[in-house]
Amino acid sequence: MQAEFCAKLLRLLKQCQSVRPLQQIHTQMLIHSINKPNFLLVKLIELKDFDRSFHFITHLDRPNDYAFNIFIRGLTNTWRKFDLALEFYYNMKSSGVKPDNFTYPFVFISCGNLLVSRVGKLVHCEVLKNGLYVDFHVSHSLITMYSRCSELVFARQVFDEIAHKDLVSWNSMISGYSRIGFAKEAVELFGKMRDEGFEPDEMTLVSVLAACGDLGALELGRWIEGYLVDCRIEFNSYTGSALVDMYAKCGDLGSARKVFDDMSMKDVVTWNAMITGYAQNGMSDEAISMYNTMRASGVSPDKITVIGVLSACASIGALDLGKSIDECALQSGMRNDIYVATALIDMYAKCGDVDRAFQVFESMPKKNEVTWNAMISALAFHGRPLEAISLFESMLRNDSAASPDDVTFIGVLSACVHAGLVDEGYRLFGLMSSCFALVPKIEHYSCMVDLLSRAGRVNAAWDFIEKMPSKPDEILLGALLGACHKVKNFNVGELVMQLLLEMEPSNSVNYVISSKIYANESRWDDSARMRLLMREKGVTKTPGCSWIEMDSQLLKFHAGELLDQNVPELFKVLNMLYEEMAEGYALSLDLL
């Protein structure tokens, strides 16, 4: 009779869709002394009731391996409480219950998500001692764990030791390479996999597409698209977004947009791939237009969307749109995300509102190196160099994990350039290697050359270039050439112009400045020769391009072209600016 009642309760238990009837069944089990705790635990985890599940397992007299395994699995997969999963793994061992091949995969997943490879290696040793290294699930989770912890040598060793690899084995290793930026290795392993006779599935192709994007391997990416079409694999959010992202990273925005438009169902990941692709390829107005279309389609943006659109706003100075996105981020709580807040700082700074950028910076509870760098650079490039240097000193005093990197020093050295602080620039340049073990790059040398050039020390700047460990680039030499023209130093100027004309034969600026330098020395024939050489090579000046934001719309126009839209409104704005500038100029004369 009790057996029938027990079977009935278990059937009811499987049908439970909420916690309340589950509690009633548990009560009946206690009344009738029916000891089936594991069935209850499974159902509690299925219903995602963490508090009751935790209370239940901690009050079991002697939980067995099955109870521990299903709870550790729930902590890993359902609640993503990876630290607690490891804690229960150790509780399991201390209770005398032996972990098995159902335990270790979730332990390794937890180690990978917590980035604790040291713990993972200790557990790996246990697996070897227990003879479970041949289990596929254990091996695959080991590869994933080592990959996430950037221990690719160990991941590959586990992979190579698998005697009979299946598709999941190949996918685990290819995904591991692709995820942490080993794109070349991912593509090579994909080729080896096909040589071994394995046909890729969606997971393989998505991982390889990510690697193609990082490598710029457009042809392989196109082959994968063809393979998807031939196999009639639907362009869903998973595969379609990967294709859009790959084409965008390879600079083929036309193919990216075609894939995007052909997709019947688009989620936020798909929209993000297209918006970010436009933003990263300098097509900011298209990125903003895509964002507006996304909102009109009823798809809610996430933090990736916000970061992409803020980047586009920063590129073209769309301050009003940037402010509206800031308000949305504040209301949704996304502004608390360190990456969103950093993107806001960058946007406000590049749109000229440094004070608002600093307000966002000050309101952030946590800051990383990128955050500090964005704010330091903002102050430096907006004529507030002393504040930039002061903020750098604050960064050094800060107890957080953020420490200066290459970009930080570009910011503070640029601040020295704007303030004319030559001695401070030398001091900071020396700090890079002496205190932070950073090797100065070409950008840092460019800052020093620019600093010395602006201070009129053109000969010192040239000496600095000659001592550089690498060849100077066109940006560095261009800054020095401009300084030579300004201080009328012909000897250094002629050396620089010869190098620049070899490096950049199509840059009109080099010919124009060289012509002016010769003119300063009254060498009219050489000055005319520069202009003639420019015409012979077909070098022309690139027309200037500007954007203006009116009524939340971005209008773009080039110098010299005829305006065909909103002409009265544009001239109205220009006339207003002329009047304000005239008033400001008159006021400055009065003050003098």
Backbone hydrogen bonds, N-H to C=O, Kabsch-Sander energy under -0.5 kcal/mol:
donor,donor_aa,acceptor,acceptor_aa,energy
5,F,1,M,-2.2
6,C,2,Q,-2.9
7,A,3,A,-2.3
8,K,4,E,-2.2
9,L,5,F,-2.4
10,L,6,C,-2.2
11,R,7,A,-2.0
12,L,8,K,-2.2
13,L,9,L,-2.5
14,K,10,L,-1.8
15,Q,11,R,-0.8
15,Q,12,L,-0.5
16,C,12,L,-0.6
16,C,13,L,-1.1
22,L,18,S,-0.8
23,Q,19,V,-2.2
24,Q,20,R,-1.8
25,I,21,P,-2.2
26,H,22,L,-2.3
27,T,23,Q,-2.3
28,Q,24,Q,-2.0
29,M,25,I,-2.2
30,L,26,H,-2.0
31,I,27,T,-2.5
32,H,28,Q,-2.2
33,S,30,L,-1.1
34,I,29,M,-3.2
35,N,33,S,-0.8
36,K,34,I,-1.2
39,F,36,K,-0.7
40,L,36,K,-1.0
41,L,37,P,-2.2
42,V,38,N,-2.4
43,K,39,F,-1.7
44,L,40,L,-2.4
45,I,41,L,-2.3
46,E,42,V,-2.3
47,L,43,K,-2.0
48,K,45,I,-1.4
49,D,44,L,-2.3
50,F,48,K,-1.1
53,S,49,D,-1.9
54,F,50,F,-3.2
55,H,51,D,-2.4
56,F,52,R,-2.5
57,I,53,S,-2.5
58,T,54,F,-2.1
59,H,55,H,-0.8
59,H,56,F,-0.7
60,L,57,I,-0.9
68,F,64,N,-2.2
69,N,65,D,-2.6
70,I,66,Y,-2.5
71,F,67,A,-1.8
72,I,68,F,-2.8
73,R,69,N,-2.4
74,G,70,I,-2.0
75,L,71,F,-2.7
76,T,72,I,-1.8
77,N,73,R,-3.3
78,T,73,R,-0.5
78,T,74,G,-1.2
79,W,74,G,-2.3
81,K,75,L,-2.8
82,F,80,R,-1.1
85,A,81,K,-1.8
86,L,82,F,-1.9
87,E,83,D,-1.7
88,F,84,L,-2.4
89,Y,85,A,-1.6
90,Y,86,L,-2.1
91,N,87,E,-2.1
92,M,88,F,-2.3
93,K,89,Y,-1.8
94,S,90,Y,-2.6
95,S,91,N,-1.6
96,G,93,K,-1.6
97,V,92,M,-2.0
103,T,100,D,-1.5
104,Y,100,D,-1.9
106,F,103,T,-0.7
107,V,103,T,-1.4
108,F,104,Y,-2.7
109,I,105,P,-2.0
110,S,106,F,-1.9
111,C,107,V,-2.3
112,G,108,F,-2.5
113,N,109,I,-2.1
114,L,110,S,-2.0
115,L,111,C,-0.8
116,V,111,C,-2.2
117,S,115,L,-0.7
120,G,116,V,-2.0
121,K,117,S,-2.6
122,L,118,R,-1.5
123,V,119,V,-2.3
124,H,120,G,-2.3
125,C,121,K,-1.9
126,E,122,L,-1.4
127,V,123,V,-2.1
128,L,124,H,-2.1
129,K,125,C,-2.2
130,N,126,E,-2.4
131,G,127,V,-0.5
131,G,128,L,-0.8
132,L,127,V,-2.3
133,Y,127,V,-0.5
135,D,132,L,-1.6
139,S,135,D,-2.4
140,H,136,F,-2.8
141,S,137,H,-2.1
142,L,138,V,-2.0
143,I,139,S,-2.3
144,T,140,H,-2.2
145,M,141,S,-2.5
146,Y,142,L,-2.7
147,S,143,I,-2.2
148,R,144,T,-2.5
149,C,145,M,-1.5
150,S,147,S,-1.9
151,E,146,Y,-3.3
152,L,150,S,-0.9
155,A,151,E,-2.0
156,R,152,L,-2.6
157,Q,153,V,-1.8
158,V,154,F,-2.3
159,F,155,A,-2.3
160,D,156,R,-2.9
161,E,157,Q,-1.4
162,I,159,F,-1.4
163,A,161,E,-0.7
165,K,163,A,-0.6
170,W,166,D,-1.7
171,N,167,L,-2.7
172,S,168,V,-2.6
173,M,169,S,-1.8
174,I,170,W,-2.8
175,S,171,N,-2.9
176,G,172,S,-1.8
177,Y,173,M,-2.4
178,S,174,I,-2.6
179,R,175,S,-2.8
180,I,176,G,-1.2
181,G,178,S,-1.3
182,F,177,Y,-2.6
183,A,181,G,-1.5
186,A,182,F,-2.0
187,V,183,A,-2.3
188,E,184,K,-2.3
189,L,185,E,-2.5
190,F,186,A,-1.9
191,G,187,V,-2.0
192,K,188,E,-2.0
193,M,189,L,-2.4
194,R,190,F,-2.0
195,D,191,G,-1.9
196,E,192,K,-1.5
197,G,194,R,-1.4
198,F,193,M,-1.9
205,L,201,D,-2.4
206,V,202,E,-2.6
207,S,203,M,-1.9
208,V,204,T,-2.4
209,L,205,L,-2.5
210,A,206,V,-1.8
211,A,207,S,-1.7
212,C,208,V,-2.6
213,G,209,L,-2.3
214,D,210,A,-1.7
215,L,211,A,-2.2
216,G,212,C,-1.9
217,A,212,C,-1.9
218,L,216,G,-1.9
221,G,217,A,-1.9
222,R,218,L,-2.4
223,W,219,E,-2.1
224,I,220,L,-2.2
225,E,221,G,-1.8
226,G,222,R,-2.3
227,Y,223,W,-2.4
228,L,224,I,-2.5
229,V,225,E,-2.1
230,D,226,G,-2.8
231,C,227,Y,-2.3
232,R,229,V,-1.2
233,I,228,L,-2.8
234,E,232,R,-0.6
236,N,234,E,-1.9
240,G,236,N,-2.7
241,S,236,N,-0.6
241,S,237,S,-1.1
242,A,238,Y,-1.1
243,L,239,T,-2.1
244,V,240,G,-2.5
245,D,241,S,-2.6
246,M,242,A,-2.3
247,Y,243,L,-2.7
248,A,244,V,-2.3
249,K,245,D,-2.4
250,C,246,M,-1.7
251,G,248,A,-1.4
252,D,247,Y,-2.4
253,L,251,G,-1.2
256,A,252,D,-1.8
257,R,253,L,-2.4
258,K,254,G,-1.8
259,V,255,S,-2.3
260,F,256,A,-2.3
261,D,257,R,-2.9
262,D,258,K,-1.9
263,M,259,V,-0.8
263,M,260,F,-1.0
271,W,267,D,-2.0
272,N,268,V,-2.5
273,A,269,V,-2.0
274,M,270,T,-1.6
275,I,271,W,-2.8
276,T,272,N,-3.0
277,G,273,A,-1.7
278,Y,274,M,-2.3
279,A,275,I,-2.4
280,Q,276,T,-2.8
281,N,277,G,-1.0
281,N,278,Y,-0.5
282,G,279,A,-1.2
283,M,278,Y,-2.6
284,S,282,G,-0.9
287,A,283,M,-2.0
288,I,284,S,-2.3
289,S,285,D,-2.2
290,M,286,E,-2.5
291,Y,287,A,-2.0
292,N,288,I,-2.3
293,T,289,S,-2.1
294,M,290,M,-2.3
295,R,291,Y,-2.2
296,A,292,N,-2.2
297,S,293,T,-1.5
298,G,295,R,-1.5
299,V,294,M,-1.8
300,S,298,G,-0.5
306,V,302,D,-2.3
307,I,303,K,-2.4
308,G,304,I,-2.2
309,V,305,T,-2.6
310,L,306,V,-2.5
311,S,307,I,-1.9
312,A,308,G,-1.6
313,C,309,V,-2.7
314,A,310,L,-2.4
315,S,311,S,-1.6
316,I,312,A,-1.3
317,G,313,C,-1.1
318,A,313,C,-1.8
319,L,317,G,-2.0
322,G,318,A,-2.0
323,K,319,L,-2.5
324,S,320,D,-2.0
325,I,321,L,-2.2
326,D,322,G,-2.0
327,E,323,K,-2.2
328,C,324,S,-1.9
329,A,325,I,-2.6
330,L,326,D,-2.3
331,Q,327,E,-2.3
332,S,328,C,-2.2
333,G,329,A,-0.8
334,M,329,A,-1.0
335,R,329,A,-1.8
336,N,333,G,-1.3
337,D,334,M,-1.6
341,A,337,D,-2.6
342,T,338,I,-1.8
343,A,339,Y,-2.0
344,L,340,V,-2.1
345,I,341,A,-2.2
346,D,342,T,-2.3
347,M,343,A,-2.5
348,Y,344,L,-2.9
349,A,345,I,-2.4
350,K,346,D,-2.5
351,C,347,M,-1.7
352,G,349,A,-1.5
353,D,348,Y,-2.3
354,V,352,G,-1.2
357,A,353,D,-1.7
358,F,354,V,-2.3
359,Q,355,D,-1.8
360,V,356,R,-2.1
361,F,357,A,-2.2
362,E,358,F,-2.8
363,S,359,Q,-1.6
364,M,360,V,-0.6
364,M,361,F,-1.0
372,W,368,N,-2.1
373,N,369,E,-2.7
374,A,370,V,-2.4
375,M,371,T,-1.9
376,I,372,W,-2.8
377,S,373,N,-2.7
378,A,374,A,-1.8
379,L,375,M,-2.2
380,A,376,I,-2.2
381,F,377,S,-2.7
382,H,378,A,-0.7
382,H,379,L,-0.5
383,G,380,A,-1.0
384,R,379,L,-2.5
388,A,384,R,-1.7
389,I,385,P,-2.5
390,S,386,L,-2.2
391,L,387,E,-2.3
392,F,388,A,-2.0
393,E,389,I,-2.0
394,S,390,S,-1.9
395,M,391,L,-2.1
396,L,392,F,-1.8
397,R,393,E,-1.6
398,N,394,S,-1.4
409,F,405,D,-1.7
410,I,406,D,-1.5
411,G,407,V,-2.0
412,V,408,T,-2.2
413,L,409,F,-2.4
414,S,410,I,-2.0
415,A,411,G,-1.8
416,C,412,V,-1.9
417,V,413,L,-1.8
418,H,414,S,-2.2
419,A,415,A,-1.9
420,G,416,C,-1.3
421,L,416,C,-2.0
422,V,420,G,-1.4
425,G,421,L,-2.0
426,Y,422,V,-2.3
427,R,423,D,-2.1
428,L,424,E,-2.7
429,F,425,G,-2.5
430,G,426,Y,-1.9
431,L,427,R,-1.7
432,M,428,L,-1.2
433,S,429,F,-0.6
434,S,430,G,-2.0
435,C,431,L,-2.5
436,F,431,L,-1.2
436,F,432,M,-0.6
437,A,433,S,-0.6
438,L,432,M,-2.9
444,H,441,K,-0.6
445,Y,441,K,-2.0
446,S,442,I,-2.3
447,C,443,E,-1.8
448,M,444,H,-2.0
449,V,445,Y,-2.8
450,D,446,S,-2.7
451,L,447,C,-2.7
452,L,448,M,-2.7
453,S,449,V,-2.6
454,R,450,D,-2.7
455,A,451,L,-1.4
456,G,453,S,-1.8
457,R,452,L,-2.6
458,V,456,G,-1.4
461,A,457,R,-2.0
462,W,458,V,-2.2
463,D,459,N,-2.4
464,F,460,A,-2.2
465,I,461,A,-1.9
466,E,462,W,-2.1
467,K,463,D,-1.1
468,M,465,I,-1.3
477,L,473,D,-2.2
478,G,474,E,-2.2
479,A,475,I,-2.0
480,L,476,L,-1.8
481,L,477,L,-2.7
482,G,478,G,-2.0
483,A,479,A,-1.7
484,C,480,L,-2.5
485,H,481,L,-2.0
486,K,482,G,-1.9
487,V,483,A,-2.7
488,K,484,C,-0.8
489,N,484,C,-2.1
490,F,488,K,-0.9
493,G,489,N,-1.6
494,E,490,F,-2.7
495,L,491,N,-1.3
496,V,492,V,-2.4
497,M,493,G,-2.7
498,Q,494,E,-1.7
499,L,495,L,-1.5
500,L,496,V,-2.5
501,L,497,M,-2.4
502,E,498,Q,-1.1
503,M,499,L,-2.0
504,E,500,L,-3.5
507,N,504,E,-1.4
508,S,506,S,-0.8
510,N,507,N,-0.7
511,Y,507,N,-0.9
512,V,508,S,-2.1
513,I,509,V,-2.6
514,S,510,N,-2.1
515,S,511,Y,-2.4
516,K,512,V,-1.8
517,I,513,I,-2.5
518,Y,514,S,-2.2
519,A,515,S,-1.9
520,N,516,K,-2.1
521,E,517,I,-0.9
521,E,518,Y,-0.6
522,S,519,A,-1.8
523,R,518,Y,-2.7
524,W,522,S,-1.4
527,S,523,R,-2.1
528,A,524,W,-2.7
529,R,525,D,-2.2
530,M,526,D,-1.7
531,R,527,S,-1.3
532,L,528,A,-2.6
533,L,529,R,-2.9
534,M,530,M,-1.8
535,R,531,R,-1.7
536,E,532,L,-2.6
537,K,533,L,-1.9
538,G,535,R,-1.1
539,V,534,M,-2.4
546,S,557,F,-2.6
548,I,555,L,-2.2
550,M,548,I,-0.6
550,M,553,Q,-2.8
553,Q,550,M,-1.6
555,L,548,I,-2.8
555,L,553,Q,-0.6
557,F,546,S,-2.3
559,A,544,G,-2.8
561,E,558,H,-1.6
570,L,566,N,-2.5
571,F,567,V,-2.6
572,K,568,P,-1.9
573,V,569,E,-2.1
574,L,570,L,-2.5
575,N,571,F,-2.9
576,M,572,K,-1.8
577,L,573,V,-2.1
578,Y,574,L,-2.6
579,E,575,N,-2.3
580,E,576,M,-2.1
581,M,577,L,-2.6
582,A,578,Y,-2.6
583,E,579,E,-2.4
584,G,580,E,-2.2
585,Y,581,M,-2.5
586,A,582,A,-2.5
587,L,583,E,-2.3
588,S,584,G,-2.0
589,L,585,Y,-1.8
590,D,586,A,-2.0
591,L,587,L,-2.0
592,L,588,S,-1.5
